[in-house]
Amino acid sequence: MLYRYYYLAKALQAYFFAKDVLGMEKNKSYGILPFIAYFNICFFWGTSAVANKIGATALGALTMGAVRFLTASFFVIIWLIIRKASLKMSKHDFIVLTFSGFMMYFLNTLLILVVSRMVDSSISTVVLCIVSVYIILIDSIWQRKMQVGLIGIIGIVLCFIGVAITVIFELFSDTGSSVFGIILLIFTPICWGIGSVVLKNSEVKASSEQQLFIQSVVPAILFTLITLITGEYKSADFTASGILAGMYMGVADSIIGLGSFIFLLKIWRTSVVSTYAFVNPIVGIFMSRLILGEAITANKIIGMLVILFGVYLIQNEKNIFKKLSALYVRKQVKEQMKK
């Protein structure tokens, strides 16, 4: 049976490459590797909420974070040794990467792990889709200018309406989701947004390998130290599922997922790569049902669709504006011709 999927993937690759749908370099073929990479970010990042819930429930938020980033750091260091890569960087780059690593991979991850013990993983998956909204809003504050136009603003409003649909019905259900957990979940992406905007606007010259090293080691050190200081590890239930969930996040999310994402950004158009954001919540909802037995409710589906439509408007604002403008011009021309 596997050979059928192989030839299907080859046929899809040939079609997309010939049509330049993905924006790939026409003089270089990567075979089916880009499609495998795209599957990686869709599946591994889509299942992260489920893994976080399993790991944090068994080990505790801090211990789970320590296991995840110690695992990621181990493989990153091995890779750097094999590559004989230099870790020398400017003081400016080190400070920026350390701060972004703290905000995006320590504080953001810590809050997600804390929330995962209080809220269904499927709810987390849906609500965290609005991370791009926070990035736009924070970047607008940084630039002192709104980074989207009217269509983008409509998309932002729709995203928050989708969140409201998702969580309000959840509060009145018997799923056991905590009000505090849901409130914390809504504001958690701010940490990722701040780190992303600082990193984006700081002109960091460090290589991808250097960035990956700092952003793995910083949270690994912080999670490990705080776990030891608080003694949380003493009450952790070191089950096979809990440890494997932490290691899974370290390898699948932090190494394979991020590596695949960086690889795709080099060969596909950003607009194509970013479509993973529409697949992740679907994967997350169905995997939460399959593995954790969480209910797939109407409010989750409707909320997810509204949020994804809002994200679509934000990401495709320029193209939508061009099409609407073209339609308006055609209408005006037709009216003039009738006169």
ZIHU-V898972 format. One record per residue. N is the residue number from 1. OMEGA is omega in radians with two decimals (none if undefined). Layout:
n={N/N}
omega={OMEGA/OMEGA}
//
This chain:
n={1/2/3/4/5/6/7/8/9/10/11/12/13/14/15/16/17/18/19/20/21/22/23/24/25/26/27/28/29/30/31/32/33/34/35/36/37/38/39/40/41/42/43/44/45/46/47/48/49/50/51/52/53/54/55/56/57/58/59/60/61/62/63/64/65/66/67/68/69/70/71/72/73/74/75/76/77/78/79/80/81/82/83/84/85/86/87/88/89/90/91/92/93/94/95/96/97/98/99/100/101/102/103/104/105/106/107/108/109/110/111/112/113/114/115/116/117/118/119/120/121/122/123/124/125/126/127/128/129/130/131/132/133/134/135/136/137/138/139/140/141/142/143/144/145/146/147/148/149/150/151/152/153/154/155/156/157/158/159/160/161/162/163/164/165/166/167/168/169/170/171/172/173/174/175/176/177/178/179/180/181/182/183/184/185/186/187/188/189/190/191/192/193/194/195/196/197/198/199/200/201/202/203/204/205/206/207/208/209/210/211/212/213/214/215/216/217/218/219/220/221/222/223/224/225/226/227/228/229/230/231/232/233/234/235/236/237/238/239/240/241/242/243/244/245/246/247/248/249/250/251/252/253/254/255/256/257/258/259/260/261/262/263/264/265/266/267/268/269/270/271/272/273/274/275/276/277/278/279/280/281/282/283/284/285/286/287/288/289/290/291/292/293/294/295/296/297/298/299/300/301/302/303/304/305/306/307/308/309/310/311/312/313/314/315/316/317/318/319/320/321/322/323/324/325/326/327/328/329/330/331/332/333/334/335/336/337/338/339}
omega={-3.04/-3.09/3.12/3.13/3.13/-3.11/3.05/3.12/3.12/-3.13/3.10/3.14/-3.13/-3.14/-3.09/-3.12/-3.12/-3.11/-3.08/-3.14/-3.05/-3.14/-3.13/3.09/-3.04/-3.10/-3.12/3.14/3.13/-3.13/-3.12/-3.09/3.13/-3.13/3.05/3.12/3.13/3.07/-3.13/-3.08/3.11/-3.07/-3.05/3.09/3.11/-3.12/-3.05/-3.13/3.11/3.13/3.11/-3.13/3.13/-3.10/-3.10/3.12/-3.11/-3.00/-2.97/-3.05/-3.08/-3.13/3.08/3.12/3.14/3.14/-3.12/-3.00/2.99/3.08/-3.14/-3.12/3.14/-3.10/3.10/-3.14/3.09/3.13/-3.14/3.11/3.13/-3.12/-3.07/-3.09/3.12/3.11/-3.14/3.12/-3.13/3.11/3.13/-3.13/-3.13/-3.13/-3.12/-3.12/3.11/3.13/3.14/3.08/3.10/-3.07/-2.99/-3.00/3.04/-3.05/3.11/3.14/3.13/3.14/3.11/3.14/3.09/-3.13/-3.07/3.11/-3.07/-3.05/3.06/-3.13/3.13/3.08/3.11/-3.13/-3.11/-3.06/-3.10/3.04/-3.07/-3.14/3.13/3.11/3.13/3.12/3.13/-3.11/-3.14/3.11/3.10/3.08/-3.14/-3.09/-3.07/3.12/3.13/-3.03/3.08/3.11/-3.08/-3.13/3.11/3.12/3.07/3.10/3.12/3.12/3.13/3.12/3.14/3.04/3.10/3.08/-3.14/3.12/-3.10/-2.97/-3.10/3.11/3.13/-3.12/-3.11/3.10/-3.12/-3.13/3.14/3.12/-3.11/3.08/3.12/3.14/3.13/3.10/3.12/3.14/-3.10/-3.09/-3.14/-3.12/3.10/3.14/3.12/-3.13/3.13/3.13/-3.13/-3.10/3.10/-3.14/-3.12/-3.02/-3.05/3.10/3.11/-3.12/-3.14/-3.13/3.12/-3.14/3.11/3.11/3.14/3.13/-3.13/-3.07/3.01/-3.05/-3.12/3.11/3.12/3.14/-3.09/3.13/-3.11/-3.14/-3.10/3.07/3.14/-3.12/-3.12/-3.13/-3.11/-3.10/-3.13/-3.13/-3.12/3.09/-3.04/3.08/3.12/-3.11/3.14/-3.14/3.14/3.10/3.11/3.13/3.10/3.13/-3.14/-3.10/-3.03/-3.08/-3.01/-3.08/-3.07/-3.11/-3.12/3.11/3.11/3.14/3.13/3.13/-3.12/3.13/-3.12/-3.03/3.10/3.03/-3.13/-3.12/3.12/-3.13/-3.06/3.12/3.07/-3.12/3.13/-3.11/-3.07/-3.11/3.11/3.09/-3.10/-3.12/-3.10/3.10/3.09/3.08/-3.07/-3.03/-3.05/-3.14/3.13/-3.09/3.01/-3.04/-3.12/-3.11/3.09/-3.11/-3.12/3.12/3.13/-3.12/3.12/3.12/-3.12/3.07/3.08/3.10/3.11/3.13/-3.13/-3.08/-3.06/-3.07/-3.09/-3.13/3.13/3.14/3.13/-3.13/3.12/3.11/3.13/3.11/-3.14/3.13/3.13/3.13/3.14/3.13/-3.14/3.12/3.11/3.14/3.12/-3.14/none}
//
